[in-house]
Amino acid sequence: MLEVSYGDRDRVSIAALICIKPGRRVRLIYRTITYHQRRGERKGFVAADFKALLHAAHAQLSGPISLVWDSLPEHVSAQMRRWITAQGGWLLVYRLPPYALDLNPAEGIWSNLRITLLNFAVRGIDELTALIKHRLKRMQYQPELLTEFIAQTGLMISDPM
């Protein structure tokens, strides 16, 4: 998950998955939440948002998911652990050690996104959100870039079959 700030308190939170399925191109599935400082508005992702993202990935990939996840507090909460256990066989979670940024392929997404946003001036948080979504959409059509994010971790991906 990444948060990008605009002004004093407005921000965009981003959650993304790099997905690998044998015989298919590498995919990027993401969601954003924009915080405008409005009453009752969430500042970032909560368990329900991560659940929705994982359900969307499950539907798009049409199969079980082996998820390599960092130790973000929302990821390791009791609520998420119970929900993951309740999903049965379609979701298997492997946890990265704390502070293992070099093992997390999503860090490549965030690094690339920061670099591509550097030379843009935006007039507000909604324009920043649109720009972020545009950049992530471009990454979705660059499977070789997503594959490189995985390769940079040194993790070996193998087909279990």
C-alpha positions as CSV (number, residue, x, y, z in Angstrom):
1,M,0.0,0.0,0.0
2,L,1.2,3.5,-0.8
3,E,-0.1,6.9,0.3
4,V,0.6,10.0,-1.8
5,S,-0.2,13.4,-0.1
6,Y,-1.4,16.6,-1.7
7,G,-1.5,19.8,0.3
8,D,-1.7,19.5,4.0
9,R,-4.0,16.5,4.6
10,D,-5.6,15.3,1.3
11,R,-4.2,12.0,0.1
12,V,-4.6,9.1,-2.2
13,S,-4.1,5.6,-0.9
14,I,-3.2,2.8,-3.3
15,A,-3.3,-1.0,-2.9
16,A,-2.0,-3.2,-5.7
17,L,-1.3,-6.8,-6.5
18,I,1.2,-8.2,-9.1
19,C,-0.5,-11.4,-10.3
20,I,1.2,-14.3,-12.0
21,K,-0.7,-17.2,-13.5
22,P,1.1,-19.9,-15.4
23,G,0.6,-19.6,-19.2
24,R,-0.8,-16.0,-18.9
25,R,0.8,-12.6,-18.9
26,V,1.7,-10.9,-15.6
27,R,-1.1,-8.6,-14.4
28,L,-1.5,-5.6,-12.1
29,I,-4.8,-5.3,-10.1
30,Y,-5.1,-2.1,-8.0
31,R,-7.6,0.1,-6.1
32,T,-7.4,3.7,-4.9
33,I,-9.0,5.6,-2.1
34,T,-9.0,9.4,-2.2
35,Y,-9.3,11.3,1.1
36,H,-10.7,14.8,0.9
37,Q,-11.0,15.5,4.7
38,R,-14.8,15.0,4.5
39,R,-16.7,13.9,7.6
40,G,-17.1,10.1,7.7
41,E,-14.6,9.6,4.8
42,R,-11.9,6.9,5.3
43,K,-8.3,8.1,5.2
44,G,-7.1,4.8,3.8
45,F,-7.6,1.1,3.2
46,V,-9.4,-1.0,5.9
47,A,-9.9,-4.7,6.0
48,A,-13.1,-4.6,3.9
49,D,-11.1,-2.9,1.1
50,F,-8.4,-5.5,1.1
51,K,-11.1,-8.2,1.1
52,A,-12.7,-6.6,-1.9
53,L,-9.4,-6.4,-3.7
54,L,-8.7,-10.0,-3.1
55,H,-12.2,-11.1,-4.2
56,A,-11.7,-9.1,-7.4
57,A,-8.3,-10.7,-8.0
58,H,-9.9,-14.2,-7.4
59,A,-12.6,-13.4,-9.9
60,Q,-10.3,-12.0,-12.6
61,L,-7.7,-14.7,-12.3
62,S,-10.3,-17.5,-12.1
63,G,-8.4,-19.6,-9.7
64,P,-6.7,-20.0,-6.3
65,I,-4.4,-17.3,-5.1
66,S,-1.0,-17.7,-3.3
67,L,-0.5,-14.2,-1.8
68,V,2.9,-12.9,-0.7
69,W,2.0,-10.1,1.7
70,D,4.0,-7.6,3.8
71,S,3.4,-7.0,7.5
72,L,1.2,-3.9,7.2
73,P,-1.0,-3.8,10.4
74,E,-4.2,-4.1,8.3
75,H,-2.8,-7.3,6.7
76,V,-1.9,-9.0,9.9
77,S,-5.0,-8.0,12.0
78,A,-7.0,-10.6,13.7
79,Q,-10.0,-9.7,11.5
80,M,-8.0,-10.4,8.3
81,R,-6.5,-13.6,9.7
82,R,-10.0,-14.9,10.5
83,W,-11.2,-13.9,7.0
84,I,-8.3,-15.5,5.2
85,T,-8.8,-18.8,7.2
86,A,-12.5,-18.7,6.3
87,Q,-11.8,-18.5,2.5
88,G,-11.0,-22.2,2.4
89,G,-8.7,-23.4,-0.3
90,W,-8.7,-20.4,-2.8
91,L,-6.4,-18.1,-0.7
92,L,-3.0,-19.1,0.7
93,V,-1.0,-16.3,2.4
94,Y,2.8,-16.1,2.8
95,R,4.0,-13.3,5.0
96,L,7.2,-11.3,4.2
97,P,9.4,-10.6,7.2
98,P,9.0,-7.1,8.7
99,Y,11.0,-4.4,6.9
100,A,11.8,-6.7,3.9
101,L,11.1,-4.0,1.2
102,D,13.7,-5.6,-1.1
103,L,11.5,-8.8,-1.2
104,N,8.3,-7.1,-2.0
105,P,7.5,-6.8,-5.8
106,A,5.0,-4.0,-5.1
107,E,7.8,-1.8,-4.1
108,G,8.8,-1.6,-7.7
109,I,5.3,-0.3,-8.5
110,W,5.6,2.4,-5.9
111,S,9.1,3.4,-7.0
112,N,8.1,3.5,-10.7
113,L,4.9,5.5,-9.8
114,R,6.9,8.1,-7.8
115,I,9.3,8.6,-10.6
116,T,6.6,9.1,-13.3
117,L,4.7,11.6,-11.1
118,L,7.8,13.8,-10.3
119,N,7.4,16.2,-13.3
120,F,3.7,16.9,-12.9
121,A,1.9,19.7,-11.2
122,V,-1.7,19.0,-10.3
123,R,-4.4,21.4,-9.2
124,G,-6.0,19.2,-6.6
125,I,-6.4,15.8,-5.0
126,D,-8.8,14.6,-7.7
127,E,-6.5,15.5,-10.5
128,L,-3.7,13.6,-8.6
129,T,-5.9,10.6,-8.3
130,A,-6.7,10.7,-12.0
131,L,-3.0,10.9,-12.8
132,I,-2.1,8.0,-10.5
133,K,-4.8,5.8,-12.0
134,H,-3.6,6.7,-15.5
135,R,0.0,5.8,-14.6
136,L,-1.1,2.5,-13.0
137,K,-3.3,1.7,-16.1
138,R,-0.2,2.2,-18.3
139,M,1.7,-0.3,-16.1
140,Q,-1.1,-2.8,-16.5
141,Y,-0.2,-3.0,-20.2
142,Q,3.6,-3.5,-19.5
143,P,3.9,-7.1,-18.4
144,E,7.6,-7.0,-18.9
145,L,7.9,-4.1,-16.4
146,L,5.8,-6.1,-13.9
147,T,8.0,-9.1,-14.4
148,E,11.1,-7.0,-13.8
149,F,9.6,-5.8,-10.4
150,I,9.4,-9.5,-9.4
151,A,12.9,-10.3,-10.8
152,Q,14.4,-7.4,-8.7
153,T,13.3,-9.2,-5.5
154,G,15.3,-12.3,-6.4
155,L,12.3,-14.4,-5.5
156,M,11.9,-17.5,-7.6
157,I,8.4,-18.1,-9.1
158,S,7.7,-21.7,-10.1
159,D,4.7,-23.5,-11.4
160,P,3.5,-25.9,-8.7
161,M,2.2,-28.4,-11.3
